Amino acid sequence: MRHEDSGHPGADLQSADNVSAAEIARFAALAETWWDPAGPMRALHRMNGIRVGWALARFRERCGARPLRLLDVGCGAGLAAEALASAGHEVIGLDASDAVIAAARRHAEGQNLPLRYRVGTLAALIDEGAVFDAVTAFEVIEHVPEPRRFLAEIASLLAPGGVLVLSTLNRTKRSLAFGKFAAEYLLRWAPPGTHDWRRFLTPAEIEDGLGAAGMGLFDLAGMRFDPLRLRFCLSRDVAINYLLAAWKPASSP
């Protein structure tokens, strides 16, 4: 396990970094239980295989089978980052919380994965001139103050021909009923208050933001929960959870 320290600890982040102090604190409180498959992050455990598998397929489609330099934004304690690194990609897991990055490093210790973690923001990476072949942002965009800026920052970090895969929740009546109230208050898949339904984004809204950032949508899929297998599976229905893939054309500056 290789470590990379950052000069941008979570406590020192500024509002200009497009992060929410309240959201950082909310997820930092869950750091020690993040890897418990029966804990407060159990929904992420159940969807991790399907979302990582879908992302890997989109990367192969656009970039071939070569190992990629990959950024996992809002990586939390590393559920997706470890899986992506295990698939052979060189991964940097980025999160604004010191606590969750500490948990991620502890869990990855000794696995000898091509994986580094750092505390910081997209803005800091842009300032450093970082460039990535691919970016993942799973269940992140609904938590940032400025989603369109978030997409623009990712576009700035992608190499021409690079791919973004994100997952999020749609803003529909069904997502309010099932993705918010049932998931948080009945099934307890996430701590109550984790999501603000008003901040959910439709695929059309994200596609508009991608276009403004110079990227183009090329694939979209829904995720639905299979109660018999107790896991998520791919679906054509994007009314609640969905995955989205976009690319930055090779001709982009």
C-alpha positions as CSV (number, residue, x, y, z in Angstrom):
1,M,0.0,0.0,0.0
2,R,1.4,3.4,-1.0
3,H,0.4,6.5,0.8
4,E,0.1,10.1,-0.4
5,D,-0.3,12.9,2.0
6,S,-2.1,16.1,1.2
7,G,-1.6,19.6,2.4
8,H,-5.4,20.1,2.3
9,P,-6.8,18.6,5.5
10,G,-10.6,18.5,5.8
11,A,-10.6,21.0,8.6
12,D,-8.9,23.6,6.4
13,L,-11.1,23.3,3.4
14,Q,-12.6,26.6,2.1
15,S,-16.0,27.2,0.6
16,A,-14.4,27.8,-2.7
17,D,-13.6,24.1,-2.9
18,N,-17.2,23.2,-3.6
19,V,-17.7,21.0,-0.5
20,S,-20.2,21.1,2.3
21,A,-18.9,21.1,5.9
22,A,-22.1,19.5,7.1
23,E,-21.8,16.7,4.6
24,I,-18.2,16.1,5.5
25,A,-19.1,15.8,9.2
26,R,-22.0,13.5,8.4
27,F,-19.9,11.0,6.6
28,A,-16.9,11.4,8.9
29,A,-19.2,10.1,11.7
30,L,-19.7,6.9,9.8
31,A,-16.0,6.2,9.1
32,E,-15.5,3.4,11.6
33,T,-18.5,1.4,10.4
34,W,-18.0,2.0,6.7
35,W,-16.7,-1.5,5.9
36,D,-19.4,-3.3,7.9
37,P,-21.7,-4.9,5.3
38,A,-24.5,-4.9,7.9
39,G,-23.8,-1.4,9.1
40,P,-25.1,2.0,8.0
41,M,-23.4,1.8,4.6
42,R,-24.9,-1.6,3.7
43,A,-26.8,-0.2,0.7
44,L,-23.4,0.8,-0.8
45,H,-22.0,-2.7,-0.1
46,R,-25.0,-4.2,-2.0
47,M,-24.6,-1.9,-5.0
48,N,-20.8,-1.8,-5.2
49,G,-20.4,-4.8,-7.4
50,I,-22.8,-3.7,-10.0
51,R,-21.7,-0.1,-10.2
52,V,-18.0,-1.0,-10.3
53,G,-18.6,-3.7,-12.9
54,W,-20.6,-1.3,-15.1
55,A,-17.9,1.3,-14.8
56,L,-15.2,-1.2,-15.8
57,A,-17.1,-2.2,-18.9
58,R,-17.5,1.5,-19.9
59,F,-13.8,2.0,-19.5
60,R,-13.0,-1.0,-21.7
61,E,-15.5,0.3,-24.3
62,R,-13.8,3.7,-24.6
63,C,-10.2,3.1,-23.5
64,G,-9.5,-0.5,-24.2
65,A,-8.1,-3.1,-21.8
66,R,-5.1,-1.0,-20.7
67,P,-4.6,0.0,-17.0
68,L,-5.9,3.5,-16.5
69,R,-4.9,6.3,-14.2
70,L,-8.2,6.7,-12.3
71,L,-9.6,9.1,-9.8
72,D,-12.4,8.0,-7.4
73,V,-14.0,11.2,-6.2
74,G,-15.7,11.2,-2.8
75,C,-14.2,7.7,-2.2
76,G,-15.3,7.5,1.4
77,A,-13.5,4.5,3.1
78,G,-12.7,2.9,-0.2
79,L,-15.4,0.4,-1.2
80,A,-15.1,1.3,-4.9
81,A,-11.5,2.4,-4.9
82,E,-10.3,-1.0,-3.7
83,A,-12.4,-2.8,-6.3
84,L,-11.2,-0.6,-9.1
85,A,-7.5,-1.0,-8.0
86,S,-8.1,-4.8,-7.8
87,A,-9.1,-4.7,-11.4
88,G,-5.6,-3.4,-12.3
89,H,-6.1,0.3,-12.5
90,E,-3.9,2.9,-10.8
91,V,-6.3,4.6,-8.5
92,I,-6.3,7.7,-6.4
93,G,-9.1,7.9,-3.9
94,L,-10.0,11.4,-3.0
95,D,-12.2,12.6,-0.1
96,A,-12.6,15.8,1.9
97,S,-12.8,13.9,5.2
98,D,-9.7,13.0,7.2
99,A,-11.7,10.4,9.1
100,V,-12.9,8.4,6.2
101,I,-9.5,8.5,4.4
102,A,-7.9,7.2,7.6
103,A,-10.4,4.3,7.6
104,A,-9.7,3.7,3.9
105,R,-6.0,3.5,4.4
106,R,-6.4,1.1,7.4
107,H,-8.5,-1.2,5.3
108,A,-6.2,-1.3,2.3
109,E,-3.1,-1.7,4.4
110,G,-1.1,-4.8,3.4
111,Q,-3.1,-5.5,0.2
112,N,-0.4,-4.2,-2.1
113,L,-2.9,-2.5,-4.4
114,P,-2.1,0.2,-7.0
115,L,-4.0,2.6,-4.7
116,R,-3.3,5.8,-3.0
117,Y,-5.6,7.9,-0.8
118,R,-5.5,11.6,-0.1
119,V,-7.6,14.2,1.7
120,G,-8.5,17.1,-0.5
121,T,-10.7,18.5,-3.3
122,L,-10.9,18.6,-7.0
123,A,-9.8,22.2,-7.0
124,A,-6.5,21.2,-5.4
125,L,-5.9,18.6,-8.0
126,I,-6.6,21.1,-10.8
127,D,-4.2,23.5,-9.2
128,E,-1.5,20.8,-9.3
129,G,-2.2,20.1,-13.0
130,A,-3.3,16.5,-12.4
131,V,-4.7,14.5,-15.3
132,F,-6.6,11.2,-15.3
133,D,-7.8,8.7,-17.9
134,A,-11.0,8.1,-16.0
135,V,-13.0,9.4,-13.0
136,T,-15.6,7.7,-10.9
137,A,-18.0,9.6,-8.7
138,F,-20.4,7.2,-6.9
139,E,-23.2,8.7,-4.9
140,V,-21.4,12.1,-4.7
141,I,-22.9,14.7,-6.9
142,E,-26.1,14.9,-4.9
143,H,-24.0,16.0,-1.9
144,V,-21.9,18.8,-3.5
145,P,-23.1,22.5,-3.3
146,E,-22.6,23.2,-7.0
147,P,-23.2,20.1,-9.2
148,R,-22.5,21.9,-12.5
149,R,-19.2,23.1,-11.2
150,F,-18.5,19.6,-10.0
151,L,-18.9,18.3,-13.5
152,A,-16.7,21.1,-14.9
153,E,-14.0,20.4,-12.4
154,I,-14.0,16.7,-13.4
155,A,-13.8,17.7,-17.1
156,S,-10.7,19.8,-16.3
157,L,-9.0,16.7,-14.8
158,L,-9.9,14.3,-17.6
159,A,-7.4,13.7,-20.4
160,P,-8.9,14.0,-23.9
161,G,-10.8,10.8,-24.6
162,G,-11.2,10.3,-20.8
163,V,-14.3,8.7,-19.3
164,L,-16.5,9.7,-16.3
165,V,-18.8,7.2,-14.6
166,L,-21.1,8.4,-11.8
167,S,-24.1,7.0,-9.9
168,T,-26.7,9.0,-8.2
169,L,-30.5,9.3,-7.4
170,N,-33.1,10.7,-9.7
171,R,-35.5,13.4,-8.5
172,T,-38.9,11.7,-8.9
173,K,-41.8,10.8,-6.7
174,R,-40.6,7.2,-6.6
175,S,-37.2,8.3,-5.5
176,L,-38.7,10.4,-2.8
177,A,-40.8,7.4,-1.6
178,F,-38.3,4.7,-1.9
179,G,-34.8,6.2,-2.3
180,K,-35.3,8.7,0.5
181,F,-38.1,7.7,3.0
182,A,-38.1,3.9,2.7
183,A,-34.3,3.6,2.4
184,E,-33.6,5.9,5.4
185,Y,-36.6,5.5,7.7
186,L,-38.0,2.0,7.1
187,L,-35.2,-0.2,5.8
188,R,-32.5,1.8,7.5
189,W,-30.1,1.4,4.6
190,A,-28.7,4.8,5.4
191,P,-28.8,7.0,8.5
192,P,-31.9,9.3,8.5
193,G,-31.1,12.6,6.9
194,T,-28.4,11.3,4.7
195,H,-30.1,12.6,1.5
196,D,-31.9,15.8,0.6
197,W,-34.4,14.8,-2.1
198,R,-34.4,18.3,-3.5
199,R,-30.7,17.9,-4.4
200,F,-31.3,14.8,-6.4
201,L,-30.6,15.3,-10.2
202,T,-32.4,14.0,-13.2
203,P,-30.4,12.4,-16.0
204,A,-31.3,15.4,-18.2
205,E,-30.0,17.9,-15.7
206,I,-26.7,16.0,-15.5
207,E,-26.5,15.7,-19.3
208,D,-27.0,19.5,-19.6
209,G,-24.1,20.0,-17.1
210,L,-21.9,17.6,-19.0
211,G,-22.5,19.4,-22.2
212,A,-21.6,22.8,-20.6
213,A,-18.4,21.1,-19.4
214,G,-17.5,19.8,-22.9
215,M,-18.4,16.2,-22.2
216,G,-21.0,14.0,-23.9
217,L,-23.3,11.3,-22.4
218,F,-22.8,7.9,-24.0
219,D,-24.5,5.4,-21.7
220,L,-27.2,5.3,-19.0
221,A,-28.6,2.5,-16.9
222,G,-30.9,2.1,-13.9
223,M,-30.2,0.1,-10.7
224,R,-33.0,-1.7,-8.9
225,F,-32.9,-3.7,-5.7
226,D,-33.5,-7.4,-6.0
227,P,-35.2,-8.4,-2.7
228,L,-34.6,-12.2,-3.4
229,R,-30.8,-11.8,-3.8
230,L,-30.5,-8.8,-1.5
231,R,-28.5,-6.9,-4.0
232,F,-28.9,-4.3,-6.8
233,C,-29.0,-5.3,-10.4
234,L,-29.1,-3.4,-13.7
235,S,-32.4,-2.1,-15.1
236,R,-33.8,0.1,-17.8
237,D,-35.7,1.9,-15.1
238,V,-33.8,5.1,-14.0
239,A,-36.6,6.5,-11.8
240,I,-34.6,5.9,-8.5
241,N,-30.9,4.9,-8.8
242,Y,-29.0,5.2,-12.0
243,L,-25.5,5.0,-13.5
244,L,-24.3,7.4,-16.2
245,A,-21.2,7.4,-18.4
246,A,-19.7,10.4,-20.2
247,W,-16.6,11.1,-22.2
248,K,-14.4,14.0,-23.0
249,P,-13.9,14.1,-26.8
250,A,-10.3,13.6,-27.9
251,S,-10.5,17.0,-29.7
252,S,-11.3,18.9,-26.5
253,P,-8.7,21.4,-25.4
